[in-house]
Amino acid sequence: RDSYANGTSSSGQRIFLRFVDLKGFAGDLRDAMPKKRRPQAHEFAAVLEICFDDTAQLQSNLGVRVGSGLTLQFFQVFIQKAMNRLGLQIASVLFEVLAQHDDE
């Protein structure tokens, strides 16, 4: 979604999440989770940070250089990795996040 597409790389690729935007994204994502399965804020932030760093490294290792962000393809990898680590179903959480942004 365009809410998280916050820039372009020097090669013209859209950047969907920069590390500096991770905190805001984490808040939106955590708020969208069912309260009974919602992790503590510090635990959640730590998991997202680890997954972001791993995904950014993978993106770089595969020759995709965009500076401090993730391309759409790697943003999707990041989301899948984070949700898997947190034991959550990706589709239901993302639909809720997107619905919240449509209401704004």
Stockholm file with secondary structure:
# STOCKHOLM 1.0

chainA/1-104         RDSYANGTSSSGQRIFLRFVDLKGFAGDLRDAMPKKRRPQAHEFAAVLEICFDDTAQLQSNLGVRVGSGLTLQFFQVFIQKAMNRLGLQIASVLFEVLAQHDDE
#=GR chainA/1-104 SS CTTTCCEECTTSCEECEEGGGHHHHHHHHHHHSCGGGCCCHHHHHHHHHHHHHHHHHHHHHTTCCCSSEECHHHHHHHHHHHHHHHTCCHHHHHHHHHHHHHHC
#=GC SS_cons         CTTTCCEECTTSCEECEEGGGHHHHHHHHHHHSCGGGCCCHHHHHHHHHHHHHHHHHHHHHTTCCCSSEECHHHHHHHHHHHHHHHTCCHHHHHHHHHHHHHHC
//
